Amino acid sequence: MTTIPNAIDLLKNLSGVEFPANKQELIRAARERKASKDIIKALETLPDHEMFDDPSDVTEALTTRR
C-alpha cells in the first residue's frame, strides 16, 4: 500500500503547477522539484485520465484511494 503524503509536502511539491492538470503533469512537476519517492509513488496511483482542478482535488483523490 502506498503511503499518503503529508498535505503540506504535497502542496510544496506541486507549487507552480498550472491547474487543471493531469497525472503526468503532476508527476513531472513533482520530479522537477525533487519530490520524495513517497510523493512520486502516491501521484502514480492517481487515475490516468482524470483532470485535477486544484491541489485540494489531488489531495482528495489520494486520500480516497487508501
MDTraj code that builds the backbone (N, CA, C; nanometers):
import mdtraj as md
import numpy as np

residues = "MET THR THR ILE PRO ASN ALA ILE ASP LEU LEU LYS ASN LEU SER GLY VAL GLU PHE PRO ALA ASN LYS GLN GLU LEU ILE ARG ALA ALA ARG GLU ARG LYS ALA SER LYS ASP ILE ILE LYS ALA LEU GLU THR LEU PRO ASP HIS GLU MET PHE ASP ASP PRO SER ASP VAL THR GLU ALA LEU THR THR ARG ARG".split()
xyz = np.array([
    [0.0844, -0.1180, 0.0000],
    [0.0000, 0.0000, 0.0000],
    [0.0887, 0.1241, 0.0000],
    [0.0504, 0.2245, -0.0776],
    [0.1252, 0.3488, -0.0868],
    [0.0876, 0.4406, 0.0282],
    [0.1881, 0.5035, 0.0863],
    [0.1653, 0.5977, 0.1943],
    [0.1124, 0.7286, 0.1386],
    [0.0125, 0.7849, 0.2051],
    [-0.0418, 0.9141, 0.1647],
    [0.0545, 1.0223, 0.2140],
    [0.1041, 1.1075, 0.1229],
    [0.1990, 1.2100, 0.1661],
    [0.1325, 1.3176, 0.2512],
    [0.2135, 1.3818, 0.3328],
    [0.1691, 1.4961, 0.4120],
    [0.1189, 1.6035, 0.3155],
    [0.0034, 1.6619, 0.3447],
    [-0.0579, 1.7608, 0.2553],
    [0.0331, 1.8803, 0.2311],
    [0.1049, 1.9245, 0.3326],
    [0.1946, 2.0392, 0.3160],
    [0.3089, 2.0049, 0.2212],
    [0.3679, 1.8860, 0.2380],
    [0.4754, 1.8431, 0.1477],
    [0.4238, 1.8305, 0.0047],
    [0.3047, 1.7764, -0.0088],
    [0.2452, 1.7616, -0.1413],
    [0.2252, 1.8985, -0.2059],
    [0.1677, 1.9914, -0.1331],
    [0.1439, 2.1256, -0.1867],
    [0.2741, 2.1942, -0.2250],
    [0.3754, 2.1780, -0.1429],
    [0.5057, 2.2386, -0.1717],
    [0.5615, 2.1850, -0.3037],
    [0.5428, 2.0568, -0.3262],
    [0.5970, 1.9951, -0.4472],
    [0.5105, 2.0160, -0.5702],
    [0.3919, 2.0688, -0.5514],
    [0.3048, 2.0990, -0.6652],
    [0.2940, 2.2494, -0.6898],
    [0.3717, 2.3281, -0.6184],
    [0.3663, 2.4728, -0.6385],
    [0.4096, 2.5054, -0.7814],
    [0.3404, 2.5985, -0.8408],
    [0.3720, 2.6387, -0.9773],
    [0.3015, 2.5580, -1.0844],
    [0.2308, 2.4521, -1.0462],
    [0.1569, 2.3721, -1.1445],
    [0.0372, 2.4529, -1.1929],
    [0.0191, 2.4553, -1.3234],
    [-0.0982, 2.5216, -1.3792],
    [-0.2135, 2.4220, -1.3798],
    [-0.3159, 2.4542, -1.3043],
    [-0.4347, 2.3693, -1.2983],
    [-0.5392, 2.4235, -1.3932],
    [-0.6231, 2.3379, -1.4498],
    [-0.6299, 2.1934, -1.4270],
    [-0.5069, 2.1224, -1.4828],
    [-0.4742, 2.0105, -1.4174],
    [-0.3570, 1.9320, -1.4551],
    [-0.3906, 1.7836, -1.4475],
    [-0.3216, 1.7062, -1.5296],
    [-0.3436, 1.5616, -1.5258],
    [-0.2316, 1.4943, -1.4464],
    [-0.2428, 1.3659, -1.4310],
    [-0.1481, 1.2865, -1.3528],
    [-0.0043, 1.3077, -1.3991],
    [0.0197, 1.3004, -1.5279],
    [0.1557, 1.3123, -1.5797],
    [0.2147, 1.4500, -1.5537],
    [0.1330, 1.5536, -1.5643],
    [0.1810, 1.6890, -1.5351],
    [0.2179, 1.7036, -1.3877],
    [0.1391, 1.6421, -1.3007],
    [0.1669, 1.6482, -1.1573],
    [0.2964, 1.5743, -1.1237],
    [0.3150, 1.4574, -1.1823],
    [0.4363, 1.3790, -1.1588],
    [0.5584, 1.4545, -1.2113],
    [0.5471, 1.5112, -1.3298],
    [0.6588, 1.5866, -1.3875],
    [0.6975, 1.7050, -1.2975],
    [0.5977, 1.7779, -1.2500],
    [0.6245, 1.8929, -1.1618],
    [0.6904, 1.8474, -1.0321],
    [0.6413, 1.7391, -0.9752],
    [0.6986, 1.6888, -0.8504],
    [0.8436, 1.6449, -0.8709],
    [0.8721, 1.5790, -0.9814],
    [1.0109, 1.5366, -1.0094],
    [1.1020, 1.6571, -1.0290],
    [1.0522, 1.7599, -1.0976],
    [1.1320, 1.8812, -1.1185],
    [1.1665, 1.9484, -0.9863],
    [1.0805, 1.9308, -0.8874],
    [1.1023, 1.9917, -0.7559],
    [1.1709, 1.8947, -0.6595],
    [1.2223, 1.7836, -0.7153],
    [1.2956, 1.6835, -0.6356],
    [1.2118, 1.6277, -0.5210],
    [1.0851, 1.5974, -0.5511],
    [0.9942, 1.5402, -0.4509],
    [1.0454, 1.4043, -0.4045],
    [1.0046, 1.3667, -0.2851],
    [1.0450, 1.2369, -0.2302],
    [0.9842, 1.1232, -0.3126],
    [1.0425, 1.0056, -0.2972],
    [0.9894, 0.8879, -0.3662],
    [0.8464, 0.8586, -0.3222],
    [0.8147, 0.8850, -0.1961],
    [0.6791, 0.8608, -0.1459],
    [0.5768, 0.9482, -0.2174],
    [0.6116, 1.0729, -0.2426],
    [0.5192, 1.1621, -0.3127],
    [0.5021, 1.1162, -0.4574],
    [0.6109, 1.0824, -0.5236],
    [0.6025, 1.0341, -0.6621],
    [0.5183, 0.9072, -0.6683],
    [0.5437, 0.8130, -0.5793],
    [0.4665, 0.6881, -0.5782],
    [0.3178, 0.7149, -0.5558],
    [0.2867, 0.8069, -0.4660],
    [0.1466, 0.8397, -0.4398],
    [0.0824, 0.8999, -0.5645],
    [0.1508, 0.9919, -0.6298],
    [0.0957, 1.0535, -0.7512],
    [0.0762, 0.9504, -0.8621],
    [0.1623, 0.8509, -0.8671],
    [0.1498, 0.7458, -0.9682],
    [0.0236, 0.6622, -0.9497],
    [-0.0373, 0.6662, -0.8320],
    [-0.1604, 0.5892, -0.8084],
    [-0.2853, 0.6629, -0.8579],
    [-0.2700, 0.7888, -0.8979],
    [-0.3860, 0.8658, -0.9457],
    [-0.4381, 0.8073, -1.0770],
    [-0.5660, 0.8264, -1.1055],
    [-0.6218, 0.7775, -1.2319],
    [-0.5552, 0.8463, -1.3516],
    [-0.5341, 0.7701, -1.4573],
    [-0.4632, 0.8208, -1.5755],
    [-0.5359, 0.9316, -1.6504],
    [-0.6654, 0.9251, -1.6598],
    [-0.7379, 1.0177, -1.7475],
    [-0.8190, 1.1226, -1.6732],
    [-0.7858, 1.1442, -1.5479],
    [-0.8591, 1.2428, -1.4690],
    [-0.7852, 1.3755, -1.4705],
    [-0.8617, 1.4858, -1.4750],
    [-0.8035, 1.6191, -1.4627],
    [-0.8326, 1.6696, -1.3216],
    [-0.7345, 1.7321, -1.2610],
    [-0.7470, 1.7846, -1.1257],
    [-0.7529, 1.9366, -1.1338],
    [-0.8563, 1.9940, -1.0715],
    [-0.8799, 2.1380, -1.0818],
    [-0.7888, 2.2214, -0.9930],
    [-0.7412, 2.1641, -0.8848],
    [-0.6560, 2.2375, -0.7911],
    [-0.5884, 2.1375, -0.6972],
    [-0.4945, 2.1845, -0.6153],
    [-0.4233, 2.0920, -0.5260],
    [-0.5153, 2.0154, -0.4309],
    [-0.6255, 2.0761, -0.3900],
    [-0.7154, 2.0037, -0.2993],
    [-0.7800, 1.8844, -0.3690],
    [-0.8022, 1.8939, -0.5001],
    [-0.8530, 1.7781, -0.5759],
    [-0.7525, 1.6638, -0.5720],
    [-0.6258, 1.6975, -0.5817],
    [-0.5191, 1.5957, -0.5790],
    [-0.5185, 1.5293, -0.4413],
    [-0.5189, 1.6111, -0.3375],
    [-0.5182, 1.5570, -0.2019],
    [-0.6391, 1.4677, -0.1773],
    [-0.7555, 1.5121, -0.2211],
    [-0.8780, 1.4329, -0.2034],
    [-0.8676, 1.3005, -0.2779],
    [-0.8187, 1.3033, -0.3996],
    [-0.8057, 1.1803, -0.4778],
    [-0.7099, 1.0828, -0.4109],
    [-0.6025, 1.1340, -0.3540],
    [-0.5055, 1.0464, -0.2878],
    [-0.5616, 0.9874, -0.1584],
    [-0.6370, 1.0650, -0.0838],
    [-0.6877, 1.0147, 0.0436],
    [-0.8034, 0.9188, 0.0250],
    [-0.8771, 0.9292, -0.0834],
    [-0.9879, 0.8372, -0.1064],
    [-0.9430, 0.7075, -0.1707],
    [-0.8152, 0.6989, -0.2129],
    [-0.7632, 0.5787, -0.2782],
    [-0.7030, 0.4812, -0.1781],
    [-0.7076, 0.5087, -0.0512],
    [-0.6472, 0.4211, 0.0509],
    [-0.6910, 0.2813, 0.0404],
])
top = md.Topology()
chain = top.add_chain()
for i, resn in enumerate(residues, 1):
    res = top.add_residue(resn, chain, resSeq=i)
    for name in ("N", "CA", "C"):
        top.add_atom(name, md.element.get_by_symbol(name[0]), res)
traj = md.Trajectory(xyz[None], top)
